[in-house]
Amino acid sequence: MKTKIITILLFISYISIAQDKILTKTGTITFEASVPSFEEVKATNSGASCVVNTKTGEIASLALMKGFRFKVALMEEHFNENYVESDKFPKATFKGKIEDFDITKISTTPNNYNIKGKLELHGKLKDISITAKIKKVKDGIEIVSDFILNSDDFDIEIPSVVSKKVTKKVNVRFEFVLK
């Protein structure tokens, strides 16, 4: 009888802890470093993970660098081997906090929230602050943001041969639906 009671109590406490977090493993991150009049330099990763603690507003995300897909296979190869060095730096991570986050105030109308934290990419850690739109959707909570990163901040070198075809100011967009 004691075993059953302990098991039930552990299960209830697990459920209450688990409800403090919402997550996805199928988030989308897209970046574009295109320059007008040249071939599009754009890639998408549809396997990014993100978790949000609904009590504290803490947020964490992870994307495997080899998960980014380009239209041109050669670009993907150069991206992994020469730019982000995916074998040496296999992932990008973000850990931060959504300011003034209150899950009970999220509605179907998107609202802007500031997110501050640390982005680690290519072995470099950088403080970033972005704005994201957060709203309630059928499947959970949607978080979307568009922002710009500078490749120099992460020591990602763009060879002089292609420097006129690839911008250092990279447009980044993420879309997460967390459940």
Backbone hydrogen bonds in HBPLUS format (Angstrom, degrees):
<---DONOR---> <-ACCEPTOR-->    atom                        ^
c    i                          cat <-CA-CA->   ^        H-A-AA   ^      H-
h    n   atom  resd res      DA  || num        DHA   H-A  angle D-A-AA Bond
n    s   type  num  typ     dist DA aas  dist angle  dist       angle   num
A0005-ILE N   A0001-MET O   3.10 MM   4  6.41 160.8  2.14 151.7 156.5     1
A0006-ILE N   A0002-LYS O   2.91 MM   4  6.12 166.3  1.93 155.0 158.8     2
A0007-THR N   A0003-THR O   2.88 MM   4  6.00 159.0  1.92 146.3 152.7     3
A0008-ILE N   A0004-LYS O   2.92 MM   4  6.11 159.8  1.96 148.8 154.0     4
A0009-LEU N   A0005-ILE O   2.90 MM   4  6.14 163.1  1.93 152.2 156.8     5
A0010-LEU N   A0006-ILE O   2.89 MM   4  6.08 160.7  1.93 152.0 157.1     6
A0011-PHE N   A0007-THR O   2.94 MM   4  6.11 157.2  2.00 146.8 153.4     7
A0012-ILE N   A0008-ILE O   2.92 MM   4  6.15 161.8  1.96 152.4 157.0     8
A0013-SER N   A0009-LEU O   2.94 MM   4  6.15 162.5  1.98 149.3 154.1     9
A0014-TYR N   A0010-LEU O   2.89 MM   4  6.05 151.4  1.97 145.4 153.6    10
A0015-ILE N   A0011-PHE O   2.97 MM   4  6.23 158.8  2.01 150.1 155.3    11
A0016-SER N   A0012-ILE O   3.01 MM   4  6.29 161.7  2.05 151.0 155.7    12
A0017-ILE N   A0013-SER O   3.03 MM   4  6.18 152.8  2.10 144.8 151.7    13
A0018-ALA N   A0014-TYR O   2.86 MM   4  6.00 163.9  1.88 152.4 157.5    14
A0019-GLN N   A0015-ILE O   3.04 MM   4  6.19 141.0  2.20 144.9 154.1    15
A0020-ASP N   A0017-ILE O   3.08 MM   3  5.56 160.5  2.12 113.9 120.1    16
A0021-LYS N   A0018-ALA O   3.21 MM   3  5.76 167.0  2.23 115.6 119.0    17
A0054-THR N   A0020-ASP O   2.60 MM  34  5.18 147.5  1.70 146.3 155.5    18
A0022-ILE N   A0052-VAL O   2.99 MM  30  5.44 157.0  2.04 151.3 158.1    19
A0052-VAL N   A0022-ILE O   2.87 MM  30  5.44 161.1  1.91 160.7 166.3    20
A0179-LYS N   A0023-LEU O   3.04 MM 156  5.46 165.6  2.07 135.9 133.0    21
A0024-THR N   A0050-CYS O   2.90 MM  26  5.42 146.1  2.02 154.5 161.0    22
A0050-CYS N   A0024-THR O   2.97 MM  26  5.42 153.7  2.04 148.3 149.8    23
A0027-GLY N   A0048-ALA O   2.84 MM  21  4.68 150.9  1.92 157.2 147.4    24
A0048-ALA N   A0027-GLY O   3.08 MM  21  4.68 154.2  2.15 139.8 133.4    25
A0028-THR N   A0175-GLU O   2.94 MM 147  5.20 170.5  1.94 151.1 152.8    26
A0175-GLU N   A0028-THR O   2.81 MM 147  5.20 151.3  1.89 151.8 159.9    27
A0029-ILE N   A0045-ASN O   2.91 MM  16  5.25 156.3  1.96 145.9 153.5    28
A0045-ASN N   A0029-ILE O   2.82 MM  16  5.25 156.9  1.87 152.4 160.4    29
A0030-THR N   A0173-ARG O   2.78 MM 143  5.21 162.6  1.81 155.2 161.3    30
A0173-ARG N   A0030-THR O   2.81 MM 143  5.21 152.0  1.89 157.5 162.3    31
A0031-PHE N   A0043-ALA O   3.01 MM  12  5.66 157.5  2.06 155.7 162.7    32
A0043-ALA N   A0031-PHE O   3.04 MM  12  5.66 156.8  2.10 156.4 163.0    33
A0032-GLU N   A0171-ASN O   2.83 MM 139  5.17 148.1  1.93 144.8 154.3    34
A0171-ASN N   A0032-GLU O   2.97 MM 139  5.17 154.2  2.03 160.9 153.2    35
A0033-ALA N   A0041-VAL O   2.84 MM   8  5.35 160.1  1.87 158.3 164.7    36
A0167-THR N   A0033-ALA O   2.99 MM 134  5.12 163.6  2.02 133.0 137.4    37
A0038-PHE N   A0035-VAL O   3.18 MM   3  5.85 146.4  2.30 145.2 145.8    38
A0044-THR N   A0069-ARG O   3.06 MM  25  5.29 150.5  2.15 134.6 140.3    39
A0069-ARG N   A0044-THR O   2.82 MM  25  5.29 159.3  1.86 133.5 138.3    40
A0049-SER N   A0062-LEU O   2.92 MM  13  5.23 162.7  1.95 159.3 161.0    41
A0062-LEU N   A0049-SER O   2.98 MM  13  5.23 153.2  2.05 135.9 141.3    42
A0051-VAL N   A0060-ALA O   2.88 MM   9  5.45 154.1  1.94 156.0 163.3    43
A0060-ALA N   A0051-VAL O   2.98 MM   9  5.45 152.0  2.06 154.9 162.2    44
A0053-ASN N   A0058-GLU O   2.87 MM   5  5.25 161.6  1.90 151.8 158.0    45
A0057-GLY N   A0053-ASN O   2.76 MM   4  5.36 151.3  1.85 156.6 162.8    46
A0098-ILE N   A0057-GLY O   2.77 MM  41  5.01 166.3  1.79 138.8 143.1    47
A0059-ILE N   A0096-GLY O   2.91 MM  37  5.31 165.0  1.93 128.4 131.7    48
A0096-GLY N   A0059-ILE O   2.85 MM  37  5.31 163.5  1.87 162.2 163.4    49
A0061-SER N   A0094-PHE O   2.84 MM  33  5.09 152.9  1.91 143.9 149.3    50
A0094-PHE N   A0061-SER O   2.92 MM  33  5.09 153.0  1.99 143.7 145.0    51
A0063-ALA N   A0092-ALA O   2.94 MM  29  5.32 156.8  1.99 154.4 159.4    52
A0092-ALA N   A0063-ALA O   2.86 MM  29  5.32 154.8  1.92 151.9 160.4    53
A0067-GLY N   A0064-LEU O   2.99 MM   3  5.35 157.7  2.04 111.4 117.7    54
A0065-MET N   A0090-PRO O   2.88 MM  25  5.53 163.3  1.91 135.1 140.8    55
A0068-PHE N   A0065-MET O   3.34 MM   3  5.99 174.2  2.34 118.1 119.2    56
A0075-MET N   A0072-VAL O   3.06 MM   3  5.47 127.0  2.35 107.5 120.3    57
A0076-GLU N   A0072-VAL O   3.30 MM   4  6.72 155.0  2.36 149.4 156.3    58
A0077-GLU N   A0073-ALA O   2.99 MM   4  6.32 154.6  2.06 149.4 156.3    59
A0078-HIS N   A0074-LEU O   2.95 MM   4  6.22 164.3  1.98 150.5 154.0    60
A0079-PHE N   A0075-MET O   2.80 MM   4  5.94 161.2  1.83 152.2 158.1    61
A0080-ASN N   A0076-GLU O   3.04 MM   4  6.24 164.9  2.06 149.4 152.2    62
A0081-GLU N   A0077-GLU O   2.91 MM   4  6.02 161.7  1.95 153.0 158.8    63
A0082-ASN N   A0078-HIS O   2.76 MM   4  5.22 152.7  1.83 138.0 147.6    64
A0083-TYR N   A0078-HIS O   3.26 MM   5  6.66 146.1  2.38 149.9 155.7    65
A0084-VAL N   A0079-PHE O   2.95 MM   5  6.07 165.0  1.97 167.6 171.1    66
A0086-SER N   A0080-ASN O   2.81 MM   6  4.98 145.0  1.93 135.9 147.5    67
A0088-LYS N   A0085-GLU O   2.94 MM   3  5.55 128.6  2.21 116.3 128.8    68
A0089-PHE N   A0085-GLU O   2.80 MM   4  5.90 161.5  1.83 154.9 160.8    69
A0093-THR N   A0120-GLU O   3.00 MM  27  5.21 152.3  2.08 140.8 149.4    70
A0120-GLU N   A0093-THR O   2.77 MM  27  5.21 168.2  1.78 157.0 161.0    71
A0095-LYS N   A0118-LYS O   3.07 MM  23  5.51 154.0  2.14 144.6 152.2    72
A0118-LYS N   A0095-LYS O   2.85 MM  23  5.51 159.8  1.89 153.7 154.1    73
A0097-LYS N   A0116-LYS O   2.83 MM  19  5.63 153.0  1.90 155.7 162.8    74
A0116-LYS N   A0097-LYS O   3.10 MM  19  5.63 158.3  2.15 156.2 155.4    75
A0099-GLU N   A0114-ASN O   2.85 MM  15  5.58 161.2  1.89 166.9 172.6    76
A0105-LYS N   A0102-ASP O   2.90 MM   3  5.56 158.2  1.94 122.0 128.8    77
A0106-ILE N   A0103-ILE O   3.36 MM   3  5.44 167.9  2.37 105.6 109.1    78
A0136-LYS N   A0107-SER O   2.66 MM  29  5.12 165.0  1.69 127.6 131.8    79
A0111-ASN N   A0134-ILE O   3.09 MM  23  5.51 159.8  2.13 138.7 142.0    80
A0134-ILE N   A0111-ASN O   2.94 MM  23  5.51 160.4  1.98 150.0 154.2    81
A0113-TYR N   A0132-ALA O   2.81 MM  19  5.34 152.0  1.88 153.7 163.3    82
A0132-ALA N   A0113-TYR O   2.83 MM  19  5.34 161.1  1.87 155.6 162.2    83
A0115-ILE N   A0130-ILE O   2.82 MM  15  5.34 165.7  1.84 156.4 159.1    84
A0130-ILE N   A0115-ILE O   2.89 MM  15  5.34 162.5  1.92 154.2 158.4    85
A0117-GLY N   A0128-ILE O   3.03 MM  11  5.66 159.0  2.07 161.4 164.7    86
A0128-ILE N   A0117-GLY O   2.85 MM  11  5.66 162.6  1.88 154.2 158.6    87
A0119-LEU N   A0126-LYS O   2.81 MM   7  5.31 165.4  1.83 157.9 156.2    88
A0126-LYS N   A0119-LEU O   2.88 MM   7  5.31 154.8  1.94 143.1 151.4    89
A0121-LEU N   A0124-LYS O   2.93 MM   3  5.43 153.7  2.00 153.7 157.2    90
A0124-LYS N   A0121-LEU O   2.99 MM   3  5.43 166.8  2.01 118.3 122.5    91
A0133-LYS N   A0144-VAL O   2.76 MM  11  5.26 159.9  1.80 161.6 162.9    92
A0144-VAL N   A0133-LYS O   2.95 MM  11  5.26 157.4  2.00 147.8 155.3    93
A0135-LYS N   A0142-GLU O   3.03 MM   7  5.41 153.0  2.11 145.9 154.2    94
A0142-GLU N   A0135-LYS O   2.80 MM   7  5.41 167.3  1.81 166.6 169.6    95
A0137-VAL N   A0140-GLY O   2.81 MM   3  5.28 175.3  1.81 148.3 150.0    96
A0140-GLY N   A0137-VAL O   3.10 MM   3  5.28 156.2  2.16 108.7 116.1    97
A0141-ILE N   A0178-LEU O   2.93 MM  37  5.21 161.3  1.97 148.7 154.2    98
A0178-LEU N   A0141-ILE O   2.76 MM  37  5.21 159.7  1.81 159.0 156.1    99
A0143-ILE N   A0176-PHE O   2.81 MM  33  5.21 157.5  1.86 151.9 159.4   100
A0176-PHE N   A0143-ILE O   2.90 MM  33  5.21 164.7  1.93 152.9 158.0   101
A0145-SER N   A0174-PHE O   3.10 MM  29  5.56 153.2  2.18 149.7 155.4   102
A0174-PHE N   A0145-SER O   3.02 MM  29  5.56 153.1  2.10 149.0 157.5   103
A0147-PHE N   A0172-VAL O   2.92 MM  25  5.38 159.9  1.96 151.9 158.1   104
A0172-VAL N   A0147-PHE O   2.77 MM  25  5.38 171.1  1.78 173.7 171.7   105
A0149-LEU N   A0170-VAL O   2.90 MM  21  5.18 160.0  1.94 147.0 152.1   106
A0170-VAL N   A0149-LEU O   2.73 MM  21  5.18 155.1  1.79 171.1 168.0   107
A0153-ASP N   A0150-ASN O   2.98 MM   3  5.56 140.8  2.14 114.1 123.9   108
A0151-SER N   A0168-LYS O   2.87 MM  17  5.12 160.4  1.91 144.4 150.3   109
A0154-PHE N   A0151-SER O   3.14 MM   3  5.53 154.2  2.21 108.9 116.6   110
A0156-ILE N   A0151-SER O   3.08 MM   5  5.23 170.1  2.09 148.9 146.5   111
A0155-ASP N   A0152-ASP O   3.16 MM   3  4.93 168.4  2.18 107.4 107.5   112
A0162-VAL N   A0159-PRO O   3.01 MM   3  5.76 144.5  2.14 121.2 128.7   113
A0163-SER N   A0160-SER O   3.38 MM   3  4.81 155.3  2.45  91.1  98.2   114
A0165-LYS N   A0162-VAL O   2.84 MM   3  5.21 153.9  1.90 115.7 124.6   115
